[in-house]
Amino acid sequence: MQIQGELRIRDYCELAEVSRSSYYRRWQQRQPSEEEMALRSALQRMALSRRHYGYRRLTRWLRRDGWSINHKRVLRLMREDNLLSLRRKRFVITTNSDHGWRVYPNLARSMSLSGINQLWVADLTYVRLREEFIYVGIILDVYSRRVVGWSIGERLDSNLAQQALSKALQSGSPQIHHSDRGVQYACRDYVAMLEQRGIQISMSRPGNPYDNAFAESFMKTLKSEEVDGRHYANLKQAEQSIRIFIEEFYNSERLHSALGYRSPVDFEAVATGSDWAGKTEAAPRHIA
């Protein structure tokens, strides 16, 4: 578009006594821009696959793919298409270990697991709505990675943790229940629910998130694959979406490399021998 024979656009505009801005404005009005549509499509794909990238970094990616573009144009297009990167969320503390309840030793460390319902781990996290935070509690079977219980609510209290535990206990009981030292798990009512089932209680060492790595890993998956980039209007919508993610996708369909690229439900079927006649049994796994 810059060269027309031996003359440039500037030369033609001077000869016609027309400003270049007027020429380009009329050209854009009359000529549908295939290049613009292709660029928007590429930018949409990149922005959605790299949700936390800003316009400068996306500009670099576009240039690597052969686009001749500057960061100002990328920023304009992202504004017009509502693709600007999500703001970093305000940090919310979900673990309060400053309490007077008993703290239990870490029994989960270095366990060797050979089946389901040997070790359950529990954790809490937050989800941001438009104007408030809500909270999610989960309980995970470490051997199969299946979420055996979960709950969601507006208050970060023991009731949230108890609801997840109550749901999990409907399908069985573990030998050991492991969590962090938060008051939600150390309080009398929660401990009583575990002791009534004869479940041993285990808690992480202070300031060591690796002691509850399996629960932390699931929370990271929940955030990156479901929560981040979503705009839940209210608690009901968030609960419905998270339920579908956990029960219909994560437990039933999501493949885990640690499980031989099976879903948790399929891995449990292998481990228990149900509907998997002739299949190789799952091997014991060591918890570091």
C-alpha positions in Angstrom: 0.0 0.0 0.0 3.0 2.3 0.5 4.3 2.1 -3.1 2.1 2.9 -6.1 4.4 2.6 -9.2 7.2 5.2 -8.7 5.2 7.5 -6.5 4.3 7.1 -2.8 0.9 7.8 -1.2 2.3 11.1 0.1 3.1 12.2 -3.5 -0.4 11.3 -4.8 -2.0 13.2 -1.8 0.1 16.3 -2.5 -0.8 16.2 -6.2 -4.5 15.9 -5.4 -4.2 18.4 -2.6 -5.7 15.9 -0.1 -4.3 15.2 3.3 -2.9 11.7 4.0 -5.2 11.4 7.1 -8.2 12.0 4.9 -7.1 9.5 2.3 -6.5 6.8 4.9 -9.8 7.5 6.6 -11.7 7.2 3.4 -9.8 4.1 2.4 -10.6 2.4 5.8 -14.3 3.4 5.4 -14.6 2.0 1.9 -12.2 -1.0 2.0 -13.0 -3.8 4.5 -9.8 -4.8 6.2 -9.1 -8.5 5.9 -5.8 -7.9 7.6 -7.5 -6.3 10.6 -9.9 -9.3 10.9 -7.1 -11.8 10.7 -5.1 -9.8 13.3 -8.1 -9.7 15.6 -8.6 -13.5 15.2 -4.9 -14.2 16.1 -5.0 -11.8 19.0 -8.2 -13.4 20.3 -6.6 -16.9 20.2 -3.4 -15.7 21.9 -5.2 -13.6 24.6 -7.5 -16.5 25.6 -4.7 -19.1 25.7 -2.4 -16.7 27.7 -5.0 -15.0 29.9 -2.5 -13.2 32.1 -0.3 -11.8 29.4 -0.4 -8.0 28.9 -0.5 -6.2 25.6 3.3 -5.7 25.4 4.0 -9.4 25.8 1.2 -10.3 23.3 2.8 -7.8 20.9 6.0 -9.8 21.1 4.2 -13.1 20.4 2.4 -11.6 17.4 5.7 -10.3 16.0 7.2 -13.7 16.4 4.4 -15.0 14.3 5.2 -12.6 11.5 2.8 -9.7 12.3 4.1 -6.2 11.7 2.5 -4.4 14.6 3.3 -2.1 17.6 2.1 -2.3 21.2 -0.2 0.7 20.8 -2.3 -1.0 18.2 -2.4 -4.2 20.2 -3.6 -2.3 23.3 -6.3 -0.5 21.2 -7.6 -3.8 19.8 -7.6 -5.5 23.2 -9.6 -2.6 24.6 -12.1 -2.8 21.8 -12.4 -6.6 22.1 -12.4 -6.6 25.9 -9.2 -8.7 26.0 -7.1 -6.8 28.5 -5.3 -9.0 31.0 -7.0 -9.8 34.3 -5.8 -7.7 37.2 -3.8 -9.5 39.8 -6.2 -10.5 42.6 -6.0 -9.1 46.1 -4.4 -11.8 48.3 -6.8 -13.5 50.6 -5.6 -15.5 53.6 -7.5 -18.8 54.0 -5.4 -20.4 56.8 -5.5 -19.2 60.3 -3.3 -21.3 62.5 -3.2 -18.8 65.4 -5.7 -20.7 67.6 -5.8 -22.7 70.9 -6.9 -26.0 69.4 -4.7 -29.1 69.4 -2.3 -29.4 66.5 -1.7 -33.0 65.3 1.6 -34.4 64.0 2.2 -35.1 60.3 1.2 -38.7 59.7 0.9 -38.4 56.0 4.6 -37.8 55.3 6.4 -40.7 53.7 3.3 -42.9 53.5 3.1 -45.7 51.0 -0.3 -45.9 49.4 -1.7 -49.0 47.9 -5.4 -48.2 47.5 -8.2 -45.7 47.9 -9.4 -44.4 51.3 -6.0 -44.6 52.9 -5.2 -40.9 52.8 -7.5 -37.9 52.3 -6.3 -34.3 52.1 -8.3 -31.2 52.7 -7.9 -27.5 51.8 -9.7 -24.2 51.3 -9.4 -21.5 48.7 -11.2 -18.4 47.7 -13.0 -17.4 44.5 -13.7 -13.8 43.5 -17.1 -12.7 42.3 -17.8 -9.3 40.9 -18.0 -7.5 44.3 -17.2 -10.2 46.9 -15.2 -13.3 47.7 -16.7 -16.8 48.2 -14.8 -19.9 49.4 -14.4 -23.5 48.3 -13.5 -26.4 50.5 -12.4 -29.8 49.0 -11.3 -33.2 50.2 -9.2 -35.3 47.9 -8.2 -39.0 47.9 -4.5 -38.9 47.3 -4.3 -42.3 45.8 -6.8 -41.7 43.0 -6.8 -37.9 43.0 -10.6 -38.0 43.1 -12.4 -35.1 44.8 -14.5 -37.1 47.3 -16.1 -34.1 48.9 -16.5 -30.4 48.3 -18.4 -27.4 49.5 -18.9 -23.7 48.6 -20.1 -20.8 50.7 -19.9 -17.1 51.6 -18.1 -17.6 54.9 -14.6 -19.0 55.6 -15.5 -20.9 58.7 -15.6 -24.5 60.0 -19.1 -25.1 58.6 -17.6 -24.9 55.1 -15.0 -27.5 55.9 -17.5 -29.7 57.7 -19.9 -29.7 54.7 -17.1 -30.9 52.5 -16.2 -33.6 55.0 -19.8 -34.7 55.4 -20.2 -35.1 51.7 -17.0 -37.1 51.5 -17.9 -39.4 54.4 -21.0 -40.5 52.4 -18.7 -42.6 50.2 -16.5 -44.0 52.8 -13.8 -43.2 55.4 -10.1 -42.9 55.1 -7.4 -44.2 57.5 -5.8 -40.7 57.7 -7.2 -37.3 57.2 -4.6 -34.6 56.5 -4.9 -30.9 56.4 -3.1 -27.7 57.2 -3.2 -26.3 60.8 -6.1 -23.9 60.1 -8.7 -23.4 62.7 -11.4 -24.8 60.4 -9.7 -28.2 60.7 -8.5 -28.0 64.3 -11.7 -26.9 65.9 -13.7 -29.2 68.2 -16.6 -30.0 65.8 -14.4 -30.9 62.8 -12.2 -33.1 64.9 -15.2 -34.8 66.5 -16.5 -35.8 63.0 -13.2 -37.5 62.3 -12.9 -39.2 65.7 -16.4 -40.6 65.5 -15.3 -42.5 62.4 -12.0 -43.6 63.9 -10.0 -41.6 61.4 -6.5 -40.6 62.3 -5.8 -36.9 62.1 -2.7 -35.5 60.4 -1.6 -31.9 60.0 1.1 -30.1 58.0 4.3 -28.8 59.7 4.2 -25.0 60.3 5.0 -22.9 57.2 5.4 -25.9 54.9 2.9 -25.9 52.0 4.6 -29.0 50.5 3.1 -31.1 53.3 -0.3 -30.6 51.6 0.9 -30.5 48.1 -1.8 -32.7 46.6 -4.6 -30.5 47.8 -2.6 -27.4 46.8 -2.1 -28.9 43.3 -5.8 -29.5 42.9 -6.6 -25.9 43.9 -4.2 -24.7 41.3 -5.9 -26.8 38.7 -9.3 -25.5 39.8 -8.1 -21.9 39.5 -6.3 -22.2 36.2 -8.8 -24.5 34.4 -12.1 -23.2 35.7 -12.1 -20.1 37.9 -9.5 -17.8 36.2 -11.0 -15.8 33.4 -14.6 -16.5 34.5 -16.9 -13.8 35.8 -19.4 -15.5 38.1 -22.4 -13.2 38.6 -23.3 -14.7 42.0 -22.8 -17.7 44.4 -25.4 -19.8 42.6 -23.7 -19.5 39.2 -20.2 -20.2 40.7 -21.5 -23.2 42.6 -23.1 -24.7 39.4 -20.0 -24.1 37.3 -17.6 -25.5 39.9 -19.8 -28.5 40.5 -19.7 -29.4 36.8 -16.0 -28.9 36.7 -15.4 -31.2 39.7 -18.0 -33.9 39.2 -18.4 -34.1 35.4 -14.9 -33.1 34.2 -12.1 -33.4 36.8 -13.2 -36.7 38.4 -14.7 -38.3 35.4 -12.8 -37.1 32.3 -9.6 -35.2 33.1 -6.5 -37.4 32.4 -3.7 -37.4 35.0 -0.1 -38.4 34.0 0.4 -39.7 37.6 -2.5 -42.1 37.0 -1.2 -43.5 33.8 -3.3 -40.9 31.8 -6.6 -42.1 33.3 -9.3 -40.0 35.0 -9.6 -40.5 38.8 -12.9 -42.4 38.4 -11.3 -44.8 35.8 -8.2 -45.2 38.0 -10.3 -46.2 41.0 -12.1 -48.8 38.8 -8.6 -50.2 37.9 -7.6 -50.2 41.6 -10.7 -51.9 42.8 -11.1 -54.3 39.8 -14.6 -53.2 39.0 -15.5 -53.4 35.3 -11.8 -53.7 34.4 -11.3 -57.5 34.3 -7.9 -58.4 32.8 -6.5 -54.9 33.4 -3.2 -54.5 35.3 -3.8 -53.4 38.9 -2.5 -50.0 40.0 0.9 -50.1 41.6 1.5 -48.9 45.2 2.7 -45.2 45.3 4.9 -43.6 47.8 4.1 -40.2 49.3 7.3 -38.2 49.6 
